[in-house]
Amino acid sequence: MDEPLPEALERVLFTAAAIRERVAELGRQICIDYAPPARELTVVAVLNGSILFLADLIRQLPLPLRVDFVGASSYGSGTASAGAVTLTRGIHLDLAGRDVLLIDDILDTGLTLHALGREIARAHPGSLRTCVLLDKPARRRVPIQADYVGFTIPDTFVVGYGLDYQERYRNLPYIAVLRPPAGAAGPITLPPAPA
């Protein structure tokens, strides 16, 4: 990476090239697991953070598939989960009897993936697997593991490649660590952006 990092970023954790390579590996594994004669795959992606990951991943899947989106929020405007998951957009496709792959950008507390898994289970899918770009096990509050994981990361707040801080930095092609405010120790807790 030749260009300088934005001032708010501390360091690059995963380059665009490393992300491309890992997404291709995930795609190969998913294709093996859902190889014909498996049924058509229904991919459900969590908005908004998974959009870049979803776009790159499904291009690695030469399988019959359908795509839908679900909206869920547990962060609000901060850098730590608020603990309550709010469903902001429901799934529109019929999932009954279908093979469902739930895709999210990051698994940290596990609250969002757990809540969405219960929501999808109510639709009686034929099978349900989960795929996350990033896994942050140090933050886990419910015992849940993803079936497919791009990268495991330490307890740090990251942005880029779809992940944001207050809706900023999603468009970065790499994943970077957000710089803690001056004098901060431990997990980042930044004030909300001015209105």
BASE-958062 format. One record per residue: residue number from 1; residue in three letters; z negated, x, y negated of N, C-alpha, C in turn. Coordinates in Angstrom, 3 decimals. Layout:
N
NUM/Ala/Z/X/Y/Z/X/Y/Z/X/Y
...
***
This chain:
195
1/Met/0.000/0.853/1.181/0.000/0.000/0.000/0.000/0.888/-1.228
2/Asp/1.059/0.816/-2.037/1.210/1.712/-3.185/0.623/1.158/-4.468
3/Glu/0.659/-0.136/-4.646/0.170/-0.713/-5.894/-1.359/-0.731/-5.930
4/Pro/-1.940/-0.594/-7.135/-3.405/-0.599/-7.225/-3.968/-1.980/-6.905
5/Leu/-5.191/-1.977/-6.380/-5.868/-3.239/-6.068/-6.312/-3.923/-7.349
6/Pro/-6.313/-5.262/-7.357/-6.944/-5.959/-8.474/-8.400/-5.499/-8.607
7/Glu/-8.907/-5.475/-9.813/-10.245/-4.948/-10.093/-11.344/-5.641/-9.284
8/Ala/-11.160/-6.916/-8.982/-12.195/-7.675/-8.267/-12.270/-7.329/-6.789
9/Leu/-11.342/-6.524/-6.300/-11.313/-6.200/-4.879/-11.832/-4.787/-4.635
10/Glu/-12.610/-4.659/-3.571/-13.237/-3.378/-3.245/-12.334/-2.486/-2.412
11/Arg/-11.741/-3.054/-1.352/-10.878/-2.268/-0.469/-10.052/-3.223/0.399
12/Val/-8.959/-2.687/0.932/-8.133/-3.447/1.867/-8.738/-3.293/3.256
13/Leu/-8.931/-4.417/3.914/-9.485/-4.417/5.270/-8.360/-4.388/6.310
14/Phe/-7.316/-5.205/6.078/-6.161/-5.241/6.975/-4.890/-5.284/6.136
15/Thr/-3.988/-4.363/6.392/-2.726/-4.311/5.671/-1.796/-5.426/6.139
16/Ala/-0.760/-5.666/5.362/0.238/-6.665/5.752/0.871/-6.299/7.092
17/Ala/1.117/-5.001/7.324/1.723/-4.565/8.584/0.783/-4.820/9.764
18/Ala/-0.502/-4.545/9.593/-1.475/-4.778/10.668/-1.581/-6.266/10.986
19/Ile/-1.519/-7.098/9.959/-1.579/-8.548/10.163/-0.351/-9.019/10.938
20/Arg/0.837/-8.558/10.525/2.077/-8.949/11.227/2.009/-8.587/12.706
21/Glu/1.538/-7.381/12.983/1.457/-6.919/14.366/0.482/-7.762/15.179
22/Arg/-0.664/-8.061/14.600/-1.670/-8.842/15.334/-1.219/-10.283/15.542
23/Val/-0.583/-10.880/14.541/-0.079/-12.250/14.682/0.976/-12.315/15.784
24/Ala/1.829/-11.304/15.869/2.833/-11.265/16.945/2.155/-11.181/18.310
25/Glu/1.074/-10.381/18.419/0.330/-10.290/19.677/-0.290/-11.632/20.056
26/Leu/-0.878/-12.305/19.072/-1.453/-13.630/19.333/-0.373/-14.596/19.802
27/Gly/0.783/-14.546/19.153/1.890/-15.419/19.539/2.308/-15.200/20.986
28/Arg/2.368/-13.936/21.398/2.747/-13.637/22.789/1.717/-14.206/23.760
29/Gln/0.435/-14.056/23.441/-0.606/-14.572/24.332/-0.567/-16.099/24.424
30/Ile/-0.383/-16.749/23.280/-0.310/-18.219/23.271/0.901/-18.692/24.078
31/Cys/2.023/-18.003/23.950/3.223/-18.377/24.721/2.982/-18.260/26.222
32/Ile/2.251/-17.232/26.629/1.919/-17.093/28.052/1.051/-18.259/28.505
33/Asp/0.049/-18.588/27.702/-0.897/-19.637/28.091/-0.289/-21.035/28.069
34/Tyr/0.719/-21.242/27.230/1.362/-22.560/27.132/2.799/-22.521/27.651
35/Ala/3.077/-21.610/28.555/4.435/-21.478/29.088/4.834/-22.736/29.845
36/Pro/6.130/-23.065/29.845/6.595/-24.203/30.636/6.150/-24.036/32.075
37/Pro/5.817/-25.097/32.759/6.073/-26.486/32.385/4.955/-27.146/31.574
38/Ala/4.256/-26.397/30.741/3.219/-27.009/29.903/3.845/-28.085/29.015
39/Arg/3.017/-29.023/28.602/3.498/-30.089/27.731/3.725/-29.561/26.320
40/Glu/4.326/-30.390/25.498/4.536/-30.052/24.096/3.187/-29.740/23.433
41/Leu/3.161/-28.681/22.649/1.939/-28.241/21.982/1.798/-28.929/20.628
42/Thr/0.593/-29.398/20.313/0.309/-29.954/18.996/-0.600/-28.971/18.271
43/Val/-0.077/-28.411/17.194/-0.824/-27.447/16.396/-1.442/-28.189/15.219
44/Val/-2.763/-28.056/15.073/-3.480/-28.667/13.950/-4.080/-27.532/13.137
45/Ala/-3.651/-27.398/11.890/-4.104/-26.301/11.038/-5.061/-26.821/9.974
46/Val/-6.080/-26.012/9.706/-7.087/-26.371/8.705/-6.608/-25.901/7.330
47/Leu/-6.516/-26.853/6.402/-6.122/-26.533/5.024/-7.327/-26.012/4.255
48/Asn/-7.136/-25.158/3.253/-5.895/-24.579/2.803/-5.729/-23.149/3.309
49/Gly/-6.821/-22.558/3.783/-6.829/-21.136/4.076/-5.911/-20.681/5.181
50/Ser/-5.539/-21.564/6.099/-4.750/-21.125/7.257/-3.241/-21.214/7.023
51/Ile/-2.787/-21.563/5.827/-1.358/-21.852/5.648/-0.453/-20.655/5.938
52/Leu/-0.805/-19.470/5.473/0.046/-18.307/5.728/-0.022/-17.903/7.193
53/Phe/-1.213/-17.911/7.751/-1.408/-17.602/9.167/-0.622/-18.583/10.035
54/Leu/-0.715/-19.864/9.740/0.027/-20.882/10.485/1.523/-20.612/10.439
55/Ala/2.051/-20.402/9.240/3.492/-20.206/9.083/3.983/-19.018/9.896
56/Asp/3.251/-17.909/9.839/3.665/-16.729/10.589/3.471/-16.908/12.089
57/Leu/2.375/-17.553/12.475/2.087/-17.711/13.904/3.082/-18.636/14.598
58/Ile/3.386/-19.785/14.021/4.280/-20.713/14.735/5.698/-20.166/14.839
59/Arg/6.065/-19.243/13.958/7.371/-18.598/14.099/7.409/-17.640/15.281
60/Gln/6.239/-17.347/15.846/6.150/-16.515/17.046/6.108/-17.354/18.321
61/Leu/6.187/-18.684/18.181/6.021/-19.583/19.321/7.321/-20.340/19.616
62/Pro/8.158/-19.819/20.495/9.388/-20.530/20.864/9.087/-21.617/21.891
63/Leu/8.199/-22.520/21.511/7.738/-23.601/22.384/8.014/-24.931/21.701
64/Pro/8.129/-26.008/22.466/8.189/-27.319/21.823/6.826/-27.606/21.191
65/Leu/6.803/-27.871/19.900/5.515/-28.125/19.245/5.649/-29.085/18.077
66/Arg/4.505/-29.679/17.742/4.364/-30.527/16.564/3.260/-29.906/15.717
67/Val/3.309/-30.129/14.398/2.318/-29.553/13.492/1.696/-30.649/12.655
68/Asp/0.386/-30.615/12.523/-0.335/-31.511/11.620/-1.401/-30.682/10.906
69/Phe/-2.006/-31.285/9.915/-3.010/-30.598/9.107/-4.269/-31.432/9.018
70/Val/-5.391/-30.737/8.901/-6.672/-31.389/8.665/-7.329/-30.632/7.512
71/Gly/-8.006/-31.360/6.654/-8.707/-30.733/5.535/-10.203/-30.778/5.780
72/Ala/-10.851/-29.647/5.599/-12.304/-29.581/5.749/-12.836/-28.545/4.779
73/Ser/-14.008/-28.789/4.251/-14.607/-27.861/3.304/-16.089/-27.698/3.592
74/Ser/-16.539/-26.430/3.542/-17.974/-26.174/3.659/-18.435/-25.143/2.636
75/Tyr/-17.499/-24.646/1.794/-17.834/-23.588/0.850/-18.058/-24.057/-0.571
76/Gly/-17.387/-25.116/-0.996/-17.464/-25.468/-2.415/-16.845/-24.344/-3.221
77/Ser/-17.527/-23.907/-4.302/-16.950/-22.866/-5.155/-17.600/-21.509/-4.934
78/Gly/-18.482/-21.370/-3.941/-19.197/-20.115/-3.743/-18.599/-19.263/-2.658
79/Thr/-19.376/-18.270/-2.218/-18.922/-17.354/-1.176/-19.737/-17.497/0.095
80/Ala/-20.638/-18.456/0.137/-21.417/-18.729/1.339/-21.287/-20.202/1.684
81/Ser/-21.233/-20.491/2.978/-21.095/-21.873/3.418/-22.261/-22.715/2.919
82/Ala/-21.943/-23.916/2.455/-22.987/-24.825/1.979/-23.725/-25.477/3.144
83/Gly/-23.172/-25.374/4.349/-23.848/-25.899/5.522/-23.371/-27.263/5.961
84/Ala/-22.812/-28.050/5.079/-22.306/-29.385/5.427/-20.785/-29.347/5.398
85/Val/-20.163/-29.890/6.431/-18.700/-29.919/6.504/-18.203/-31.270/6.036
86/Thr/-17.308/-31.247/5.072/-16.714/-32.468/4.539/-15.262/-32.534/4.981
87/Leu/-14.876/-33.637/5.619/-13.488/-33.847/6.014/-12.730/-34.364/4.806
88/Thr/-11.739/-33.604/4.342/-10.992/-33.981/3.135/-9.606/-34.532/3.444
89/Arg/-9.128/-34.344/4.676/-7.841/-34.905/5.103/-7.892/-35.079/6.607
90/Gly/-7.577/-36.262/7.066/-7.598/-36.552/8.491/-6.301/-36.174/9.182
91/Ile/-6.336/-36.115/10.499/-5.160/-35.815/11.310/-4.341/-37.087/11.461
92/His/-3.024/-36.970/11.313/-2.158/-38.140/11.364/-1.460/-38.320/12.707
93/Leu/-1.260/-37.239/13.459/-0.568/-37.347/14.744/-1.505/-37.896/15.820
94/Asp/-0.914/-38.578/16.789/-1.672/-39.054/17.955/-1.932/-37.862/18.871
95/Leu/-3.193/-37.587/19.160/-3.558/-36.434/19.978/-3.902/-36.799/21.414
96/Ala/-3.932/-38.065/21.736/-4.347/-38.512/23.073/-3.458/-37.884/24.149
97/Gly/-4.090/-37.201/25.095/-3.375/-36.593/26.210/-2.575/-35.351/25.857
98/Arg/-2.628/-34.907/24.615/-1.822/-33.768/24.154/-2.582/-32.457/24.283
99/Asp/-1.824/-31.355/24.440/-2.399/-30.019/24.349/-2.497/-29.673/22.866
100/Val/-3.713/-29.442/22.383/-3.949/-29.220/20.959/-4.442/-27.798/20.738
101/Leu/-3.844/-27.130/19.757/-4.291/-25.816/19.318/-4.757/-25.954/17.870
102/Leu/-6.052/-25.795/17.644/-6.651/-25.892/16.317/-6.664/-24.506/15.689
103/Ile/-6.048/-24.376/14.519/-5.911/-23.079/13.842/-6.705/-23.087/12.553
104/Asp/-7.517/-22.040/12.355/-8.264/-21.883/11.106/-8.163/-20.431/10.651
105/Asp/-8.477/-20.217/9.373/-8.384/-18.866/8.841/-9.552/-17.997/9.279
106/Ile/-10.781/-18.559/9.251/-11.951/-17.736/9.528/-13.025/-18.550/10.251
107/Leu/-13.654/-17.912/11.209/-14.786/-18.485/11.935/-16.006/-17.665/11.538
108/Asp/-16.892/-18.282/10.737/-18.110/-17.561/10.383/-19.339/-18.315/10.869
109/Thr/-19.818/-19.319/10.160/-20.994/-20.060/10.631/-20.674/-20.854/11.892
110/Gly/-19.414/-21.242/12.059/-19.003/-22.065/13.191/-19.096/-23.553/12.913
111/Leu/-19.660/-23.914/11.770/-19.871/-25.331/11.463/-18.553/-26.098/11.345
112/Thr/-17.571/-25.516/10.659/-16.295/-26.217/10.476/-15.572/-26.387/11.804
113/Leu/-15.436/-25.306/12.563/-14.724/-25.387/13.838/-15.433/-26.335/14.799
114/His/-16.759/-26.318/14.806/-17.531/-27.217/15.665/-17.301/-28.680/15.269
115/Ala/-17.374/-28.966/13.960/-17.177/-30.344/13.479/-15.764/-30.832/13.770
116/Leu/-14.772/-29.976/13.546/-13.388/-30.380/13.797/-13.118/-30.526/15.287
117/Gly/-13.725/-29.693/16.092/-13.586/-29.827/17.542/-14.119/-31.165/18.032
118/Arg/-15.265/-31.590/17.486/-15.814/-32.909/17.852/-14.891/-34.021/17.388
119/Glu/-14.343/-33.875/16.190/-13.426/-34.888/15.648/-12.187/-35.023/16.531
120/Ile/-11.613/-33.906/16.932/-10.421/-33.927/17.790/-10.764/-34.469/19.177
121/Ala/-11.928/-34.117/19.697/-12.340/-34.604/21.022/-12.401/-36.124/21.063
122/Arg/-12.734/-36.744/19.936/-12.775/-38.213/19.874/-11.392/-38.835/20.074
123/Ala/-10.346/-38.039/19.847/-8.970/-38.530/20.043/-8.502/-38.344/21.487
124/His/-9.348/-37.789/22.358/-9.070/-37.600/23.781/-7.810/-36.763/24.054
125/Pro/-7.778/-35.530/23.531/-6.621/-34.674/23.829/-6.635/-34.259/25.294
126/Gly/-5.473/-33.846/25.806/-5.409/-33.334/27.171/-6.132/-32.003/27.277
127/Ser/-6.021/-31.175/26.243/-6.735/-29.904/26.183/-6.902/-29.529/24.714
128/Leu/-7.890/-28.682/24.442/-8.130/-28.207/23.079/-8.518/-26.740/23.134
129/Arg/-7.751/-25.917/22.418/-8.085/-24.503/22.239/-8.112/-24.227/20.747
130/Thr/-8.781/-23.121/20.397/-8.918/-22.764/18.984/-8.382/-21.359/18.745
131/Cys/-7.822/-21.168/17.559/-7.262/-19.877/17.172/-7.671/-19.597/15.736
132/Val/-8.284/-18.437/15.505/-8.687/-18.065/14.152/-8.125/-16.691/13.818
133/Leu/-7.784/-16.518/12.567/-7.322/-15.213/12.115/-8.477/-14.216/12.113
134/Leu/-9.625/-14.640/11.576/-10.783/-13.757/11.436/-12.015/-14.372/12.084
135/Asp/-12.810/-13.538/12.727/-14.088/-13.957/13.302/-15.187/-13.101/12.663
136/Lys/-16.193/-13.781/12.099/-17.323/-13.098/11.465/-18.596/-13.506/12.216
137/Pro/-18.862/-12.901/13.383/-19.955/-13.365/14.235/-21.342/-13.223/13.618
138/Ala/-21.533/-12.316/12.680/-22.855/-12.119/12.079/-23.356/-13.358/11.346
139/Arg/-22.448/-14.258/10.978/-22.818/-15.454/10.207/-22.971/-16.703/11.068
140/Arg/-22.819/-16.599/12.386/-22.773/-17.772/13.253/-24.064/-18.576/13.204
141/Arg/-23.930/-19.889/13.013/-25.082/-20.799/13.027/-25.026/-21.779/14.186
142/Val/-23.862/-21.940/14.791/-23.738/-22.741/16.010/-23.027/-21.886/17.055
143/Pro/-23.378/-22.054/18.329/-22.788/-21.202/19.370/-21.358/-21.632/19.695
144/Ile/-20.408/-20.997/19.070/-19.000/-21.342/19.290/-18.170/-20.062/19.224
145/Gln/-17.164/-20.000/20.083/-16.236/-18.875/20.098/-14.815/-19.429/20.079
146/Ala/-13.928/-18.749/19.392/-12.523/-19.147/19.385/-11.837/-18.610/20.636
147/Asp/-10.826/-19.322/21.095/-10.055/-18.879/22.257/-9.139/-17.709/21.911
148/Tyr/-8.638/-17.696/20.672/-7.771/-16.619/20.210/-8.318/-16.123/18.872
149/Val/-8.479/-14.810/18.739/-9.023/-14.210/17.515/-8.102/-13.097/17.055
150/Gly/-7.736/-13.141/15.780/-6.925/-12.066/15.210/-7.723/-10.788/15.051
151/Phe/-8.758/-10.841/14.221/-9.598/-9.680/13.942/-11.054/-10.110/13.860
152/Thr/-11.960/-9.248/14.280/-13.393/-9.450/14.077/-13.798/-8.608/12.875
153/Ile/-14.573/-9.219/11.956/-14.933/-8.532/10.718/-16.448/-8.522/10.526
154/Pro/-16.946/-7.594/9.704/-18.376/-7.578/9.385/-18.718/-8.700/8.405
155/Asp/-19.987/-8.816/8.090/-20.464/-9.849/7.174/-20.135/-9.463/5.736
156/Thr/-18.901/-9.720/5.357/-18.425/-9.423/4.014/-17.476/-10.532/3.605
157/Phe/-17.319/-10.757/2.300/-16.454/-11.839/1.834/-15.057/-11.289/1.597
158/Val/-14.072/-11.903/2.247/-12.701/-11.404/2.182/-11.764/-12.440/1.571
159/Val/-10.691/-11.918/0.992/-9.671/-12.761/0.375/-8.298/-12.206/0.738
160/Gly/-7.278/-13.015/0.498/-5.907/-12.608/0.756/-5.359/-13.257/2.009
161/Tyr/-4.032/-13.270/2.129/-3.342/-13.854/3.273/-3.862/-15.263/3.561
162/Gly/-3.987/-16.057/2.488/-4.419/-17.445/2.614/-5.874/-17.670/2.279
163/Leu/-6.712/-16.654/2.429/-8.137/-16.798/2.121/-8.344/-16.624/0.615
164/Asp/-9.309/-17.384/0.090/-9.452/-17.394/-1.364/-10.894/-17.198/-1.811
165/Tyr/-11.029/-16.916/-3.081/-12.286/-17.074/-3.799/-11.969/-17.958/-4.998
166/Gln/-12.520/-19.158/-5.005/-12.278/-20.153/-6.064/-10.778/-20.360/-6.287
167/Glu/-10.049/-20.501/-5.172/-8.604/-20.760/-5.138/-7.759/-19.593/-5.644
168/Arg/-8.339/-18.418/-5.793/-7.589/-17.236/-6.207/-7.395/-16.297/-5.013
169/Tyr/-6.361/-15.477/-5.087/-6.062/-14.392/-4.130/-5.405/-14.844/-2.826
170/Arg/-5.116/-16.125/-2.652/-4.472/-16.580/-1.407/-3.126/-15.894/-1.176
171/Asn/-2.435/-15.557/-2.254/-1.067/-15.047/-2.151/-0.971/-13.557/-1.857
172/Leu/-2.089/-12.852/-1.731/-2.027/-11.431/-1.403/-1.499/-11.262/0.024
173/Pro/-0.627/-10.279/0.263/-0.066/-10.105/1.608/-1.014/-9.398/2.571
174/Tyr/-2.133/-8.912/2.089/-3.126/-8.199/2.888/-4.462/-8.932/2.786
175/Ile/-5.440/-8.486/3.566/-6.795/-9.045/3.499/-7.696/-7.960/2.917
176/Ala/-8.440/-8.317/1.875/-9.276/-7.344/1.172/-10.690/-7.871/0.994
177/Val/-11.609/-6.953/0.776/-13.007/-7.280/0.534/-13.191/-7.540/-0.947
178/Leu/-13.828/-8.671/-1.262/-14.128/-8.997/-2.653/-15.278/-8.119/-3.117
179/Arg/-15.144/-7.514/-4.303/-16.160/-6.611/-4.836/-17.406/-7.390/-5.248
180/Pro/-18.590/-6.946/-4.809/-19.821/-7.626/-5.255/-20.018/-7.425/-6.756
181/Pro/-20.664/-8.369/-7.408/-20.949/-8.178/-8.828/-21.907/-6.992/-9.014
182/Ala/-21.894/-6.371/-10.182/-22.730/-5.197/-10.465/-24.197/-5.500/-10.165
183/Gly/-24.842/-4.587/-9.450/-26.267/-4.728/-9.158/-26.588/-5.655/-7.997
184/Ala/-25.568/-6.252/-7.382/-25.831/-7.195/-6.281/-26.114/-6.429/-4.998
185/Ala/-26.996/-6.978/-4.194/-27.279/-6.409/-2.885/-27.147/-7.512/-1.856
186/Gly/-26.696/-7.172/-0.660/-26.547/-8.174/0.388/-25.290/-9.004/0.198
187/Pro/-25.251/-10.184/0.840/-24.061/-11.035/0.758/-23.752/-11.427/-0.683
188/Ile/-22.469/-11.553/-0.958/-22.023/-11.877/-2.318/-22.343/-13.317/-2.661
189/Thr/-22.956/-13.530/-3.795/-23.145/-14.876/-4.335/-22.764/-14.824/-5.801
190/Leu/-21.528/-15.157/-6.068/-21.019/-15.099/-7.431/-21.188/-16.439/-8.124
191/Pro/-21.337/-16.435/-9.448/-21.432/-17.700/-10.165/-20.091/-18.428/-10.129
192/Pro/-20.102/-19.761/-10.285/-18.831/-20.477/-10.296/-18.004/-20.085/-11.508
193/Ala/-16.677/-20.249/-11.356/-15.768/-19.942/-12.462/-16.029/-20.915/-13.606
194/Pro/-15.845/-20.454/-14.843/-16.045/-21.373/-15.982/-15.068/-22.534/-15.935
195/Ala/-15.527/-23.686/-16.395/-14.692/-24.899/-16.357/-13.622/-24.838/-17.414
***
